[in-house]
Amino acid sequence: MLLCSFTLSLFIMTSGILVGSDQTQEWLLPWWWENYSRHNQHSVAFVDFGMSFEKKAWCRERGELIALRVIDFAAEQTEIPPALATDWENQFGKSFWKSRGAWFKKPLACVQSPFDRTIWVDLDCEIRGSLTPLFSLTEHPSGIALAKDLEGQSPYQIYNSGVIVFQKNLPLLHSWAQESFRQNHLFRGDQELLSFLIAEQKLPIAEVPLLYNWSRCREDEPKAVVRHWHGEFGRSVIKHEMWTRGLE
């Protein structure tokens, strides 16, 4: 569990943006960066989940690169209780299996944020405006804010971890990282585990306004500041947009 308690002290900054990627996701980085930098100037830290040398250099040119030195540890599909695996597939389809390895590295990335106040943003989030107003949410007593996910079958509220606003060194984040090692075989992804911990601890967290994590499954909203193009369909939309904008 050493990684879970490790924090960077070489470049502590007041506030900034945190993203992470491996080789399967790094194609999203130019699209994400073009949208982000059009509206924002906050420092960005890129967490390396296993990127190519080319993209590591690309990240260093634009911000800090943090190496996450941990091998894939998320349970394989064959290691999941069959009834649970079937339930997940019935609810979400089967495309999520290939993403679990990266998803469960997100908690480890968050505990290593170099910022006092951090906004984690998934790479499939289209940033269409300033993220600055979100930093004030860290003043909430819980020190963390998330948007509610779409209604599902969970007995407790599920929060979407595509956008997370948080203070540094929160005990909740360390628990999230630790339990990602211990219990990932019981949860489809990192957000389900985080939501479980919030419910278990009866933690009243701050809510990220939906306009800052607007699911592609909702009706189109021109005022959305962050549009979340999650899932296979969302990725196809991003690929088409990258092609039309010459970002491939």
SULFENVEN-V657783 format. One line per field, one symbol per residue. phi: phi as a letter, one per 20 degrees, with the letter a starting at -180 (. if undefined). psi: psi as a letter, one per 40 degrees, with the letter a starting at -180 (. if undefined). A space follows every 10 residues. Layout:
# SULFENVEN-V657783
phi=???
psi=???
This chain:
# SULFENVEN-V657783
phi=.gffdecece bfcfbadccb bdffdfffgf ffffffffcb cffcddeeep efgffffgff fdaeddedeb fgcfgfgfee ggffffffff ecndffgfef gfgfeggfff fdgedfccde cffeeeedaf eggfffffff gfmbbbefef gcdffcfede efccdbefmf ggfffgffff fecffdcgbf ffffffffff eleeefdfgg fdbeffeegg cgefecdeef mfffffffgf ffffemdf
psi=edddehihed fhidiaihii iadeeededd ddddddedei eiihhhhhef iidddddddd eeaihhhggh ihehhideeh hddddddddd deaeeddeed dddeeddddd eeheidhihh hieehhheah eddddeeeei ddeihiihii haeieihhih edhhhiiifh dddddddded ddedeehdad dddddddddd efhhiihhid eeghieeiih hdehdhhhgi iddddddddd ddddefe.
